[in-house]
Amino acid sequence: MKLDILAIGVHPDDVELGCSGTLINEINRGKKVGIIDMTQGELGTRGTIETRYSEAATAAKIMGVHVRENLKMRDGFFRNDETSQLTLITAIRKFQPDIIIGNVLKDRHPDHGRAGNMIADCCFLSGLTKIETSDENGNAQQRWRPSYVFHYIQDWYHEPDFVVDISKVFAQRTKAIQAYGTQFFNEELNTNEPQTYISKPGFLESVAARARMLGKRIGVEYAEGFISEKTLGMQSLDAFILHET
């Protein structure tokens, strides 16, 4: 299946927290959208591999994504090396997305930055003919390089290169995030598991506050921000969304 947009997260829930509003927007516009989770999140303090798969599937259904796969790299221990790169390149060539949105390039969690840089590297390497990969049936894959690679903002604040209005889908985005009941605060879920940095009520409040702050920057209620290492261009000023002040 060829995708218009492929979102990549090193942990299940990274995509939901970083860019799910934008993905829902694009799905509503008829775009084909998929998600790749690089690891199973097996080092998470709370929950299990099985619950993370279940939560990821629920979140995908809420967002309406067309496909979601897990590459089963080692949480915390994957490396930006040839073996991991070939695994990700194979996935990129499988879905041939025009746009890839991935982890930020530097963040509180070292997996985030390592993944973000590997995603950027693989998007370039995937376009090289002499790097050979095969699909699940053993057929040689054609090279593929996405037109754009963007990085969503995670825990640490980074000044975005552009922001996307997600006001109309904010409630749906919140529901997708809250699908990860073992990871985030959920007053309806009884658990004796230890509290973590992301399981306290204040964490989800900060996620909403970030979206409100970015929305204020462009005169809307909620927005998500993105970083682009590539200079963005347009053919017409009509590409801007104008708002009354």
N, C-alpha and C positions, 0 to 999 in steps of 0.2 A: 504493500500500500504506500503510495506516495503521499507525503504529508506537506501541508503548507508551512506548518510550524511544529518544531520539535522542542519541547522543554526538557531539560536535563537537570536532575538533582542528585547530589551524592548520597543524600539520605531521603527515604520516604518522608514527606512533609515539607521538604525544602521548596519544592515547586509551589505548593499550596501557599506557603508563607510569602514567597517572593514574587510570584507572577500569576497566581490563579485568576485574579480579576481580569487581567489582560487576556488570558486564554479564554475565559468565558465570553468576553466581548467578541473575540475573533470567531469562536464557535457559533455565536449568535449571528454572525455575519456570513455564515456558511463555509468557513474555513475548516479544513481537516487538520486536527491537532492531536498530537501524541505526547506521551511522557515516558522518559526513561529514568529509572532509579538506578544509580550505579551500584549501591550496596543495599543490603537488607536491613540496615540499621541495627545490626545485632549487638552492638556495644551500648545501646541505649540502656540507661538505668532502669527504666520502667518498660513494661510490656515484653513481648517475645517476638521472634521472627514471624510466628503465625499471626499474632494480632496485628503486626505492622502490615502484613500482606492484606489482611481483611480490611483494615482501615484505609489502606491505599486504594483498594478496589472500591470501597464506599465513596471515598473522595472523588475518584475518577468518574463514578456514576453521577455524582452531584454536579460536577463540572461539565459532564457530557463529552469528555475526550473520547476519541475514536480508538485509541490503543494505548496500553500501558505495559511496559516490560521492565524486568529487573535483570541487570547484568551480573549480579552476585559477586561483585568484587569484595575484598575484605574491608569491612568497616574499620576505619582507623589505621589500617596497614597497607592499603593499596598504594601503589606508586605510579608516578607519571613516567612509566618505562615502556619499552617496546611491547611487552605482553599486554598491558592494560590499554595502550594506545590502539593496538590492532583490534582488541575487543570493541572499543568504542567506535573506531573507524568502520568496522563491519556494520554496526548498528546505524551509523549515519548514512552509509551507502544503501542500506536496506530501505530506509524511509525517504531518502532524497529530499530533505526539507529545504525550503527556500530560506527560512529563518530558523536559527537555533538560539534559544534563550537558556543560559546556564548559570551556575553558581558565580558568585562574586570572586574577584581576583585576590582579595585579602580580607580576612575576617577573624573574629574571635576564635572560632573553631578551625583548627588547622586543616581539617578535611575540606572545608569550603574553598579556601584559597587554592589548595592543591588541585581540587577538582576543576575549579574555574580555569586555571591555567592549562590543565590537561584538555579540557573541552576546547579552548582556543587553539591549542596546538593541533588537536585532531581534526578540527574543521579545516585547517590548512592542509595537513598531511593527507586527508581524505581526497583531496583534489589531485594528488600526484599519481600518474599512471603506473609508475614502477613499484608502487606499494601494492602488493597483490593480496586480495582477500577473497573469501568464498562465502556464499550464502549457506543456509542450513541443508541444502541439497547438494552441496559441493560445486555449484556453478560459480564461475568467476564473476565477481562484481565489477561494475564500471565505476570509474572514479566519480566523485561528487563533492563539490564544495558549495556550501550555502552562500547565498548572496550577502546575508548579514548575520553577525554573531553579537548578541546582546547579553549583558550580565545583570541579573536582578540584585537589588540591594538587600543585604541580610542583617545581621546583628549590628555591626558597626555602621555608622552613617557615612555614606559617600555621596558627594555632590552628583546628582544624576545629569546625564547629557540630555535626556528627555523624560517626560512623564506622561502617563496615560490615564485619562479619566475613567474611573471604575465605579462611579457613584451609583449607576443604575443596577450594578451587579454586586454591590458590596455585601448585601445580606447573603447572597448565594456563595460568595467567596468565604464569608465567615463560617457558613455551614460546612463548607469543604474542609476548612482548617479544623473545625471542631469534630470532624469525623475521627480524628486521632485522639480518641478519648483516653487512651493510656498515657499519652504524652503531655497533653495540655489540661488545664484546670477544667473539671467537669463536675459540678455539684451533684449531678444525678448518678455519678459513677462512684460506688463505694470501693475504695482501694486502701490497702495497708502498705502500699509501696512508698518508698521515701520521696520526699519533695526534691525537686530538681530546679535548676535555673529556669526551665521553660514550663514547669507544671504549676507555678504559682499564679494566682489570678492576675497579678500585675503584668505578666508577660503578654497575655493576649490584649490587655488594655494598651500596652505600649505598641503592639502591632497596629491596632486601630488608630492610635494617636499618630503614628508615622504616616498612615494613609491620609489622615485628616490634614497633617502638616503639608504633605506633598500636594494634596488637593488645593489647599489655600494658595499655593504658589501659582496655580493656573486658574484660580477663580471657580473651582468646583468643590464638591463636598469631600470626595475621596479620590486618591490617585496612587499609582505605583510608579516607581522610578527605575530607570535603566541606565546602564553605562555602555558606551560603544567605543571601542578602540579605533574604529573606522569613522572617518568624517562622513556625516550623513548629508545627502544631497536631495534636492527635489526639483521638479520641472516647473512647478507653479506655486505661488504663494497661497493658492487655494488649499494646499496641504495643511495649513495652519487651521486650528479650530479657534474661532474668535468668540469671545465672551463679552457681554456687557459689563462695564465697570460701574 
